[in-house]
Amino acid sequence: MRVSEKEKAALRRHGKISKVVKEAINLYLDSARSRETFKRLKELQQAENITTTTREEAALIREDRHR
C-alpha cells in the first residue's frame, strides 16, 4: 500500500498505527484483490466457452502429472 507524504504526516500526528490496524488494512486489501481476481476469472470463463471431450480431459490430466 502506498501512502503519500501528506498522508504520512497526518498519520504521524495521530501517533503510531497499531499492529491490529495494520493487519486489518492488509486483510482488507487482500480481500479486495481476491474479489477482483475472482471477478476477472468469471469474466474470462464467460468469454471463452471451451469444451473438451473426456479423452481430452484425461490427456490434459496425464500431461499435468508429468510436469
mmCIF file of the C-alpha atoms, coordinates in Angstrom:
data_MODEL
# 
_entry.id   MODEL 
# 
loop_
_atom_site.group_PDB 
_atom_site.id 
_atom_site.type_symbol 
_atom_site.label_atom_id 
_atom_site.label_alt_id 
_atom_site.label_comp_id 
_atom_site.label_asym_id 
_atom_site.label_entity_id 
_atom_site.label_seq_id 
_atom_site.pdbx_PDB_ins_code 
_atom_site.Cartn_x 
_atom_site.Cartn_y 
_atom_site.Cartn_z 
_atom_site.occupancy 
_atom_site.B_iso_or_equiv 
_atom_site.pdbx_formal_charge 
_atom_site.auth_seq_id 
_atom_site.auth_comp_id 
_atom_site.auth_asym_id 
_atom_site.auth_atom_id 
_atom_site.pdbx_PDB_model_num 
ATOM 1  C CA . MET A 1 1  ? 0.000   0.000   0.000   1.00 0.00 ? 1  MET A CA 1 
ATOM 2  C CA . ARG A 1 2  ? 1.417   3.362   -0.982  1.00 0.00 ? 2  ARG A CA 1 
ATOM 3  C CA . VAL A 1 3  ? 0.990   6.326   1.321   1.00 0.00 ? 3  VAL A CA 1 
ATOM 4  C CA . SER A 1 4  ? 1.711   9.870   0.207   1.00 0.00 ? 4  SER A CA 1 
ATOM 5  C CA . GLU A 1 5  ? 3.897   12.197  2.236   1.00 0.00 ? 5  GLU A CA 1 
ATOM 6  C CA . LYS A 1 6  ? 0.819   14.198  3.217   1.00 0.00 ? 6  LYS A CA 1 
ATOM 7  C CA . GLU A 1 7  ? -0.885  11.033  4.494   1.00 0.00 ? 7  GLU A CA 1 
ATOM 8  C CA . LYS A 1 8  ? 2.283   10.004  6.364   1.00 0.00 ? 8  LYS A CA 1 
ATOM 9  C CA . ALA A 1 9  ? 2.354   13.391  8.107   1.00 0.00 ? 9  ALA A CA 1 
ATOM 10 C CA . ALA A 1 10 ? -1.299  13.020  9.093   1.00 0.00 ? 10 ALA A CA 1 
ATOM 11 C CA . LEU A 1 11 ? -0.601  9.553   10.497  1.00 0.00 ? 11 LEU A CA 1 
ATOM 12 C CA . ARG A 1 12 ? 2.379   10.842  12.498  1.00 0.00 ? 12 ARG A CA 1 
ATOM 13 C CA . ARG A 1 13 ? 0.129   13.452  14.140  1.00 0.00 ? 13 ARG A CA 1 
ATOM 14 C CA . HIS A 1 14 ? -2.042  10.648  15.484  1.00 0.00 ? 14 HIS A CA 1 
ATOM 15 C CA . GLY A 1 15 ? 0.861   8.512   16.633  1.00 0.00 ? 15 GLY A CA 1 
ATOM 16 C CA . LYS A 1 16 ? 1.907   5.049   15.508  1.00 0.00 ? 16 LYS A CA 1 
ATOM 17 C CA . ILE A 1 17 ? -0.553  2.776   13.782  1.00 0.00 ? 17 ILE A CA 1 
ATOM 18 C CA . SER A 1 18 ? -1.307  -0.192  15.942  1.00 0.00 ? 18 SER A CA 1 
ATOM 19 C CA . LYS A 1 19 ? -0.499  -3.689  14.768  1.00 0.00 ? 19 LYS A CA 1 
ATOM 20 C CA . VAL A 1 20 ? -4.215  -4.538  14.676  1.00 0.00 ? 20 VAL A CA 1 
ATOM 21 C CA . VAL A 1 21 ? -4.958  -1.646  12.323  1.00 0.00 ? 21 VAL A CA 1 
ATOM 22 C CA . LYS A 1 22 ? -2.101  -2.660  10.023  1.00 0.00 ? 22 LYS A CA 1 
ATOM 23 C CA . GLU A 1 23 ? -3.386  -6.240  9.934   1.00 0.00 ? 23 GLU A CA 1 
ATOM 24 C CA . ALA A 1 24 ? -6.927  -5.031  9.265   1.00 0.00 ? 24 ALA A CA 1 
ATOM 25 C CA . ILE A 1 25 ? -5.740  -2.891  6.357   1.00 0.00 ? 25 ILE A CA 1 
ATOM 26 C CA . ASN A 1 26 ? -3.770  -5.806  4.914   1.00 0.00 ? 26 ASN A CA 1 
ATOM 27 C CA . LEU A 1 27 ? -6.753  -8.146  5.256   1.00 0.00 ? 27 LEU A CA 1 
ATOM 28 C CA . TYR A 1 28 ? -8.989  -5.617  3.539   1.00 0.00 ? 28 TYR A CA 1 
ATOM 29 C CA . LEU A 1 29 ? -6.550  -5.174  0.660   1.00 0.00 ? 29 LEU A CA 1 
ATOM 30 C CA . ASP A 1 30 ? -6.116  -8.951  0.304   1.00 0.00 ? 30 ASP A CA 1 
ATOM 31 C CA . SER A 1 31 ? -9.874  -9.492  0.181   1.00 0.00 ? 31 SER A CA 1 
ATOM 32 C CA . ALA A 1 32 ? -10.248 -6.677  -2.353  1.00 0.00 ? 32 ALA A CA 1 
ATOM 33 C CA . ARG A 1 33 ? -7.573  -8.289  -4.541  1.00 0.00 ? 33 ARG A CA 1 
ATOM 34 C CA . SER A 1 34 ? -9.288  -11.673 -4.186  1.00 0.00 ? 34 SER A CA 1 
ATOM 35 C CA . ARG A 1 35 ? -12.649 -10.229 -5.217  1.00 0.00 ? 35 ARG A CA 1 
ATOM 36 C CA . GLU A 1 36 ? -11.039 -8.563  -8.218  1.00 0.00 ? 36 GLU A CA 1 
ATOM 37 C CA . THR A 1 37 ? -9.263  -11.794 -9.180  1.00 0.00 ? 37 THR A CA 1 
ATOM 38 C CA . PHE A 1 38 ? -12.457 -13.853 -8.970  1.00 0.00 ? 38 PHE A CA 1 
ATOM 39 C CA . LYS A 1 39 ? -14.352 -11.195 -10.916 1.00 0.00 ? 39 LYS A CA 1 
ATOM 40 C CA . ARG A 1 40 ? -11.726 -11.322 -13.671 1.00 0.00 ? 40 ARG A CA 1 
ATOM 41 C CA . LEU A 1 41 ? -11.758 -15.139 -13.678 1.00 0.00 ? 41 LEU A CA 1 
ATOM 42 C CA . LYS A 1 42 ? -15.542 -15.156 -14.038 1.00 0.00 ? 42 LYS A CA 1 
ATOM 43 C CA . GLU A 1 43 ? -15.295 -12.727 -16.969 1.00 0.00 ? 43 GLU A CA 1 
ATOM 44 C CA . LEU A 1 44 ? -12.694 -14.927 -18.658 1.00 0.00 ? 44 LEU A CA 1 
ATOM 45 C CA . GLN A 1 45 ? -14.757 -18.065 -18.112 1.00 0.00 ? 45 GLN A CA 1 
ATOM 46 C CA . GLN A 1 46 ? -17.790 -16.427 -19.682 1.00 0.00 ? 46 GLN A CA 1 
ATOM 47 C CA . ALA A 1 47 ? -15.764 -15.118 -22.608 1.00 0.00 ? 47 ALA A CA 1 
ATOM 48 C CA . GLU A 1 48 ? -14.126 -18.441 -23.507 1.00 0.00 ? 48 GLU A CA 1 
ATOM 49 C CA . ASN A 1 49 ? -16.517 -21.330 -23.503 1.00 0.00 ? 49 ASN A CA 1 
ATOM 50 C CA . ILE A 1 50 ? -14.095 -24.173 -24.179 1.00 0.00 ? 50 ILE A CA 1 
ATOM 51 C CA . THR A 1 51 ? -15.499 -27.673 -24.417 1.00 0.00 ? 51 THR A CA 1 
ATOM 52 C CA . THR A 1 52 ? -13.384 -30.791 -24.306 1.00 0.00 ? 52 THR A CA 1 
ATOM 53 C CA . THR A 1 53 ? -14.107 -34.467 -24.534 1.00 0.00 ? 53 THR A CA 1 
ATOM 54 C CA . THR A 1 54 ? -13.464 -36.903 -21.725 1.00 0.00 ? 54 THR A CA 1 
ATOM 55 C CA . ARG A 1 55 ? -10.450 -38.285 -23.594 1.00 0.00 ? 55 ARG A CA 1 
ATOM 56 C CA . GLU A 1 56 ? -9.006  -34.789 -23.993 1.00 0.00 ? 56 GLU A CA 1 
ATOM 57 C CA . GLU A 1 57 ? -9.537  -34.123 -20.276 1.00 0.00 ? 57 GLU A CA 1 
ATOM 58 C CA . ALA A 1 58 ? -7.750  -37.376 -19.390 1.00 0.00 ? 58 ALA A CA 1 
ATOM 59 C CA . ALA A 1 59 ? -4.860  -36.461 -21.693 1.00 0.00 ? 59 ALA A CA 1 
ATOM 60 C CA . LEU A 1 60 ? -4.580  -32.999 -20.093 1.00 0.00 ? 60 LEU A CA 1 
ATOM 61 C CA . ILE A 1 61 ? -4.531  -34.552 -16.615 1.00 0.00 ? 61 ILE A CA 1 
ATOM 62 C CA . ARG A 1 62 ? -1.799  -37.022 -17.615 1.00 0.00 ? 62 ARG A CA 1 
ATOM 63 C CA . GLU A 1 63 ? 0.215   -34.197 -19.154 1.00 0.00 ? 63 GLU A CA 1 
ATOM 64 C CA . ASP A 1 64 ? -0.073  -32.133 -15.931 1.00 0.00 ? 64 ASP A CA 1 
ATOM 65 C CA . ARG A 1 65 ? 1.069   -35.094 -13.830 1.00 0.00 ? 65 ARG A CA 1 
ATOM 66 C CA . HIS A 1 66 ? 4.241   -35.456 -15.901 1.00 0.00 ? 66 HIS A CA 1 
ATOM 67 C CA . ARG A 1 67 ? 5.327   -31.837 -15.473 1.00 0.00 ? 67 ARG A CA 1 
# 
